[in-house]
């Protein structure tokens, strides 16, 4: 993993974490402020050449830079070489011998990209000769593949959604996999019964508090092995971010929920129609924001309520928001003007956000390092590795913990 080596000795790891935290602290002005909320960003007056270059990009240029971390890094280092721009995480996937031998019927219900993610994760699970505990398992595609690849190993799965639990049971029965899927809210219900015997805990893209809960239980019950790919760090009940580990806690890093969301904003797996729908909605939101600021003579950002947009045009969308916010429009209001302005504003927002996105991988690495360092402090031997290519999932960091 580029940036922080969590398989190295503790002192080296601590130095690496401190270096990354220092980068985030020194350049917070560049990555913390969100262009979506502010027509002009505070750093633009300080670096006018950078601002002008970004605002002048075409949408095609913006898309190319957004989808090519190496090209984006080259663009920024050439434009403002005196600034520090974190190098893109170009760490490749660890070379491992392909051991998966799965019959077509055993993967036919798993979408192709999802199967590739799961298979890459399974390839990097070192067998501990223990039954598996799959955390927040959904349909338990991961658990079934683990059982197939480790000689019919037993799997216990937890999942809150009863529909997914029923589907997991159906698939396991069809494939004769020794899998027990249990409908349970792991945040609310006592899970002691699943942790009283040694097991190998696994979690692929368990969000926020869900993977933190598993980590704490792994430590509390001295579970011998855990492989966890974290996701959605901002999905937490804690109003204020608190570091887990001493090494990160000893730094001055302070993060908001929006900062945690920044770490996971890169999306390469959404289908084209979903990206287009999201861009369409964002352009309407930005058009509304410009309209509201002018009508109310306010230059302050206000969160935009959710409105069901199906069947609406831009005028009716704004009228619904106006009714919620008490914004009254004059009879001569030219809504089409603000709809066009919203589309142009989205282009500028997308360009300015390229700056913030240069730091999101560093932010994610620090968040993962904090989790890994905490597990080390609990007595585990811990490694962090890239388990799949970015094209499969940007959330491709895997924490492997083994009790010494």
C-alpha positions, -999 to 999 in steps of 0.1 A, spaced: 0 0 0 15 33 -10 19 59 16 17 39 48 34 6 54 14 -12 80 33 -44 78 65 -28 90 78 -24 125 58 -2 147 82 28 149 84 30 111 46 27 108 41 55 133 65 78 114 46 70 82 12 78 97 26 110 112 39 121 78 5 115 62 -13 133 89 11 163 85 2 164 48 -35 165 56 -30 192 82 -8 215 61 -30 213 31 -64 213 47 -74 245 29 -72 226 -4 -92 194 5 -116 204 32 -138 230 15 -165 217 -9 -170 235 -41 -206 223 -42 -214 245 -13 -194 276 -21 -194 295 -55 -159 307 -47 -134 287 -26 -111 304 -1 -79 291 -17 -87 305 -52 -74 340 -43 -42 325 -30 -36 304 -61 -53 323 -89 -34 304 -117 -47 271 -103 -82 285 -101 -82 299 -136 -68 267 -151 -95 246 -134 -123 269 -143 -112 268 -179 -113 230 -183 -139 215 -206 -161 187 -193 -142 162 -213 -109 173 -198 -124 172 -163 -137 136 -169 -103 124 -181 -85 138 -151 -112 125 -127 -108 90 -141 -70 89 -144 -52 95 -111 -18 95 -127 -27 121 -153 -44 142 -127 -13 141 -105 9 151 -135 -15 180 -143 -13 195 -108 24 190 -102 31 208 -136 6 236 -128 17 243 -92 50 225 -86 56 244 -54 26 227 -37 27 192 -24 4 169 -43 1 133 -30 12 108 -55 -16 85 -67 -18 52 -50 -4 30 -78 3 0 -56 -6 -31 -75 -25 -60 -62 -3 -85 -44 7 -114 -66 -10 -146 -54 -14 -179 -70 -49 -183 -83 -66 -211 -63 -102 -204 -70 -120 -233 -87 -157 -225 -88 -183 -242 -109 -204 -219 -131 -236 -226 -111 -218 -214 -79 -214 -179 -92 -244 -175 -115 -263 -153 -90 -234 -130 -84 -230 -99 -107 -197 -100 -126 -180 -70 -109 -192 -81 -75 -179 -116 -81 -145 -102 -92 -143 -82 -59 -152 -112 -38 -128 -135 -56 -100 -110 -52 -108 -107 -15 -109 -145 -11 -76 -149 -29 -59 -129 -1 -75 -147 28 -48 -169 44 -64 -201 57 -63 -204 95 -82 -237 96 -111 -221 114 -148 -218 106 -157 -184 91 -179 -157 106 -192 -134 78 -202 -100 91 -231 -81 75 -232 -108 49 -261 -98 26 -268 -129 4 -235 -143 18 -218 -146 -16 -185 -141 2 -192 -168 27 -203 -194 1 -172 -187 -20 -150 -191 11 -166 -224 19 -162 -236 -17 -125 -226 -17 -116 -240 17 -129 -275 15 -164 -270 26 -155 -249 57 -185 -240 78 -197 -204 77 -219 -185 101 -233 -153 86 -250 -123 102 -274 -100 82 -301 -75 93 -323 -78 62 -346 -108 64 -351 -109 26 -313 -112 21 -311 -139 49 -338 -160 31 -319 -157 -2 -286 -166 15 -302 -197 29 -317 -207 -5 -284 -203 -23 -265 -222 4 -290 -251 2 -288 -252 -35 -250 -253 -35 -249 -277 -4 -227 -252 15 -226 -256 53 -237 -220 59 -259 -207 86 -274 -172 79 -288 -154 109 -311 -124 108 -297 -100 134 -289 -64 140 -253 -66 151 -254 -31 164 -283 -37 188 -284 -74 196 -260 -95 218 -238 -114 194 -219 -134 220 -233 -167 207 -214 -162 175 -181 -154 191 -177 -179 219 -157 -204 198 -126 -196 177 -134 -184 142 -121 -164 113 -140 -131 110 -145 -116 75 -162 -85 63 -162 -71 28 -173 -35 26 -190 -33 59 -200 3 64 -189 27 91 -199 16 126 -206 -19 114 -169 -27 108 -158 -8 139 -182 -30 159 -166 -61 145 -131 -49 152 -140 -42 188 -156 -76 192 -126 -93 176 -104 -77 202 -128 -84 231 -133 -121 223 -97 -126 211 -108 -139 178 -77 -155 162 -81 -140 127 -99 -112 109 -99 -99 73 -118 -66 69 -123 -43 40 -137 -11 55 -161 12 37 -182 43 43 -163 58 72 -189 86 75 -217 62 84 -213 65 121 -235 75 151 -207 95 166 -212 132 161 -175 139 164 -147 118 149 -124 102 174 -92 83 164 -91 47 176 -53 43 179 -29 61 201 -6 69 172 -33 89 154 -48 102 186 -15 118 194 -16 139 163 -36 171 158 -58 157 131 -95 166 135 -121 155 110 -158 162 104 -183 138 90 -180 156 56 -143 149 57 -149 112 63 -173 113 34 -146 128 12 -125 97 16 -151 75 -2 -164 99 -29 -145 82 -57 -169 59 -76 -158 38 -106 -184 11 -104 -217 30 -109 -234 23 -142 -235 51 -168 -272 58 -163 -268 62 -125 -239 87 -131 -260 106 -156 -290 108 -133 -268 120 -104 -252 147 -126 -287 158 -137 -299 161 -101 -267 179 -91 -271 205 -118 -307 211 -107 -295 214 -71 -269 239 -80 -294 259 -102 -317 260 -72 -289 272 -49 -281 301 -73 -317 310 -76 -323 309 -38 -293 330 -31 -305 357 -55 -341 357 -44 -333 357 -7 -303 380 -10 -284 354 10 -249 341 2 -249 314 28 -251 277 19 -282 259 29 -286 221 28 -310 211 -1 -340 190 9 -346 157 -9 -374 160 -35 -387 132 -57 -378 145 -91 -396 119 -113 -420 137 -136 -408 171 -126 -392 198 -148 -368 223 -133 -395 249 -126 -417 225 -106 -386 212 -88 -377 247 -76 -414 254 -67 -414 224 -45 -382 234 -28 -394 270 -25 -426 258 -8 -405 239 18 -381 268 23 -405 296 22 -389 311 -9 -414 331 -31 -407 336 -68 -420 365 -89 -443 359 -118 -416 369 -143 -389 345 -129 -369 330 -157 -363 294 -144 -346 283 -176 -318 308 -169 -310 291 -136 -313 257 -151 -286 266 -176 -265 283 -148 -268 251 -128 -253 230 -156 -224 254 -160 -220 255 -122 -217 217 -121 -189 219 -147 -170 244 -124 -177 224 -93 -164 192 -109 -132 210 -120 -125 226 -86 -132 193 -68 -103 178 -86 -81 196 -61 -99 181 -31 -98 146 -47 -60 147 -48 -61 141 -11 -89 117 -6 -67 86 -9 -43 100 17 -73 106 40 -86 70 35 -51 56 41 -49 74 74 -84 62 84 -74 26 75 -41 30 93 -59 42 124 -79 10 125 -49 -12 118 -28 5 144 -55 1 169 -56 -37 163 -19 -38 167 -22 -20 200 -46 -48 210 -19 -74 204 -26 -84 168 -1 -88 140 -16 -66 112 -10 -61 75 -29 -38 51 -28 -46 14 -46 -37 -18 -68 -67 -26 -83 -56 -59 -77 -32 -87 -92 3 -84 -113 -4 -115 -132 -31 -95 -136 -10 -64 -118 21 -50 -125 7 -16 -97 -19 -21 -78 -18 12 -79 -50 33 -69 -52 70 -57 -86 80 -52 -92 117 -39 -124 134 -35 -130 170 1 -137 178 
